[in-house]
Amino acid sequence: MTLRVGLADPAHILFGTDYPYIPERVAAAETAATNGFAGFDEKTRPMMECENARALFPRLDRAAGSSQN
């Protein structure tokens, strides 16, 4: 993950798993590893977790009734 963060602009990183196509325990382990990664700070973590996806898919963000935008 360190390599990805070093190569990519934080605005181009999205978090995702292959759940439900992988076992829930694997998705949970991936999520825990990402949550424990120190390469994201208080600014970049929300970007990776949801803000970048909202920017990439604004129509879906509006459809979900997001209060953030």
Order of alpha helices (4+ residues) and beta strands (2+ residues): alpha-alpha-alpha-alpha
